Amino acid sequence: MANTLSAEAAPPRDAEFGDYFALLKPRVMSLVIFTALVGLVVAPVPVHPMIAFASILCIAVGAGASGALNMWWDADIDVKMARTRNRPVPSGRVTGGEALAVGLGLSLLSVPMLGLFANWLSAGILAFTIFFYAVIYSMWLKRTTPQNIVIGGAAGAFPPLLGWAVATGSVGLEAALMFAIIFLWTPPHFWALALYRNGDYERAAVPMMPVVAGPRATRRQIFWYSVALAAVAVAPAFTAIGGLFYLVAAGALSAEFLRLATLVGFRTEQAAEADGHRAEKRLFKFSILWLFLVFSALAIEAGLRHAGLALPVPGFGA
């Protein structure tokens, strides 16, 4: 079975609360919460604060459920990689059965509660997101194709669409653009990491792009995905949720992202190894900051709009 632990696992110790919390992938959960909240805030329909709080909490719990199910299934490969071998299940602090129970329990809790607090469209999207991450990505794509991150990136792109659906009960162009930003951001973000963590994926037999296609092809794809990302990132400026502030912010941030992606995309592997993959590490770290700042700019634009201070892009809007 895919969730059978390897003998390489560290000696187990008694589980603590922090170990069960770590099952939920709190770093990923924080990104889910933030982008879902932005999707809710920028939506054109106001939401009562209590409904907004309860809905975001349900989305966070659903994200935690996905993380627990992923850790249950991936324990056998997590134990082989330096980056993941100390996670609760491969380290033996939490059993696979416990992780599975946590994941299923939180899934069954979060989805119907979101339906009751908000609407059943958002609950359906949350259910599909959990299924997509746990089954489509973790159980299928991750171990079978170098496009695992490309297709699987959809799971991480749903939160702003979820927030929008909570507020509006629908899915519109603006929500689709926020989804597209995260979807296109995911490959350069993770492939930059994979370039300097290549050995981990080889040991675990995970067909990440650098393992299958090689570093040179991966670098070119990082560049071209970054070009597409830069174009899509500025697109919301020309919609109802955008404005001049967002255009300037997203444009400047994307120019820097593209500069770093160009450095990574057109260097040799020999040069990368000589300086310890400095450019790849810089792109990976900046990509996290980039996503946070781009979505922050959308939230700030919404605040300016509510205060009557937003400026439209010249030639667009009133």
N, C-alpha and C positions, 0 to 999 in steps of 0.2 A: 504493500500500500504506500501511497505517496506520503502519508503522514507518519510512517515508521521512523523512529529515531535511529541515528547512527551511533556506533560505539564511540565515536569521537566526542560525544556530548560531555560537558563538564559534570563533575560529581554534583548530584542534586542537593539542595538544602530546602528547608521548609519555606513554603511560599508566604510572602507578605502582601499587604494590600497593594504596595507599589508594583508588584509583579503582575497582579491581575489588571491594574490600571494600565501597565505597559502593553498588555494584550490589545488594548484599544488603539494603539499607535497614536499617542497624544499629539505628536508633532503634525502628523497628517490631519488629525481631527481639528487642530487649531486652524489649519489652512481651509478646511471644509467650512468651519464655523464662520470664518472671516469672509470668504467669497460668497457663501449663502446669505450672510447678513447684507453684504453689498448689493446682491441681487434683489433683496427685499427692499432695501432703502431707496434704490434708484427707481423702483417700479412706480408707475403713475398713480397707483391706488394706495391711500394711507391704510396702515394696519394698526389696530389697537396694540399698545405696548405689551399687554399681557399675552395676547395671541401671538405676537411676534416673538416674545421670549420663549413661550411654550413650543412654538414651531421650530425655532433654532435649536432648542434643547433636544427635540425629537430627531432633528437632522444630525446633531452631534452624536446622539446615541446610535443612530443608524450607521454613521461613519465608524464608530467604535465596533459595532457588530461586524462590519466588513473587515476591519483590522484583525479581530479575533479569529474569524473564519480563515483569513489568509494565513495567520500564524499557525493555526492548526494544520492546514493543508501543506504548508511549505516547510514544516519542521525538518524534513529530511534533507533539504537543500540549504536551509538556513544554517545548519550545523557545520556545513562545509565552507562557509564564507566568513572571513574575518569580520566583516561589517555587521553580520547578523547572528553569529554563533552564541552571543550572550543574551539573546532574546529569551523570554520566559520558558517557552516550550523546548527549544533545542538545548538549553542549559539544564533542563530537567527540573526547574523550580515549579513549573505548572505542567500538568499532564495534558496530552492531546485531547483527551476526553473532556477535561475541564474547559479548555479553550473552545472546543466545539459547542459545549453547553452554553457558555457565555455568549458566543456568536449567535446561536439560534435563539436564545432567550431574548437578547437585546433586539434582534430583528423582529421577533413576534411582538415585542413591546412598542418599538418606535413607529412602525408603519401604521397600525390602526390608530395610535394616539395622534399622529400627525393628521390623519384623516378626520378625526373628531375635532381637533383644535383648529385646523385650517380648512382643507378641502380634500376630496378624494383624488383629484388629479395629482396634487403634490405627493400624496401618500403613494400613489401608483408609481410615480417617478422615483421616489425613495426606494420602494421595493425593487424596482428594476435596477437601480444603481447598486444595491447590495448584491443582487443576483449577478449582475454584470461583473463586478469586481471579484466576487468569491468563486463564481463558476466559469464565466467566459474568459476572464483574464487569468486568475490564479490556477484553475484546474486545467484549462485548455491552452490558451495562447502563450502563457509564460514559458512553457516547456516545449512548445512545438514550432514556433516561428520567430524569426528575428523582427517581425512586425508586432511583437507582443506589446511593446511600449506604445507604438503608433495607434493600434486599434484599442488596446487596453486603456489608453489615456482618456478615453471617453468617460470612464468611471470617475476620474478626478475632475472632469469638466462639468459634471451635472450640478454641483452645489449652487452656483449662481442662478441656473435655470430653475432649481428648486425654490430658491428664495423668491424669484419672480412669480412662480406659480402659486406660492403661498399668498402673495399679495393680490394677484390678479385673477387667479383661477384659470389662467391660460398661459400659452407660450407664444411670445412674439419675436420680431426681428431682433430687438435689443437683447433679449435673453439668448437668442441663438448666437449673436456676436460674442457675448461674454463666454458662452460655451466654447466657441471657436478659438478664442484667445488661449484658454487653458489647454484645449486639445492640441493646438499647434505648438504651444510652449513645452509640452511634455517631452517630445523626442529630443530636442537639443539639450534640455535640462538633464535628462537621464543618460543620454549618450555621452555627454561631457563627463559624467561620473563613471560610466562604463569604460571609457578610454583609460582611466588610471586605476580602475578596479577590475581590469580585464581578467586577471588571474583568478579572482574569486568566481567569476561566472564560468570560466573554463573548468575549474575544479568541480563546480556544481552541475556542469553540463546544461547550463541555461543558455539557449541560443540567442544571446544578445547580439546586436549588430556588429560590434567589433570582433566577436568570436567567429561569427559566420561569414561576414563580408570583408572583415579586415579593417584596420584603423583608417586607411586612406579613404575607403568608400564611406565609412562612418563620418569622417571629417567633412566630406563634401555634402553629405545629407544634413549634417548639423548646419552648415552654411545655408543651404537652400530652404530648410525649414525655418531658419531665422529670418530669411528674406520674406517668406510668406507671413510669418508671425508679425513682423514689423508693419506690413501692409494692413493686416486685419486689426492690429492693436489700435490704429488711429481711426478705423472705420466708425466706432461708436460716436466720435466727435460730430459726425454728420447726421446723427439720429436725435430723437427726442431726449435721450439721456446725456447727450454730449454738449460740448460748447468749446469756446476758445481756450479756457484753462486746461481742459482735458486734452485738447489737440496739442498744445504746447508741451504739456507734461509727458504724454504718451509718445510724442514725436522725439523728444530729447532722450527719454529712457530707451526707446527702441533703437535710436541711433547708436547709443553706447552698447546695447546688446548686440547689434549687428557688427560693431567694430570688434568686440571680443570674439564673436562667432567667426569672423573673418580670420582673426589670428589663429584660432583653432583649426579652421577649415583648410587652411593652405600652408600648414607647417608639416614637416616630415616627422615620422615617428622617432627618428634618431634625435632630432632637436628636442622633441618632447621628453624623451628619456634623459637627455643630458641636463635639463633644468628641472627634473622632477615633476613634469606635467604641470608646470606653473600656470600656463594659459588655460588649460582644461579646468583646473581647480578654480581659477578666477571666474571663468564662465559659469561654472556650476553654482558657486556662491552668489554671484551677481544675479543669476536667473531667479533665485529665491527672492532676493530684494526687489528685483524688477516686477515680479508678479504682485507682491505686496503693494508697491508704490503705484502701479497702474490701476489696481482696484481701489486703492485709497484715493486716487485722482478722480475716479468715477463717483465715489462717495462725497468728496469735496465739491465736485460739480453739482451734485444733487443738493447739497447744502446751500451753495450759492444760488441755485435756481429757486429754492424755497424762500430764500431771503430777498429775492428780486435783484440779485447782484450778478447773475450769470450773463456772460457776453456770448452771443452766437458767433459761430465761425463766419467770417465775412462771405457774403453770397449765399449763406444758408440760414434759415430760420428768420424770425421776426427781427 
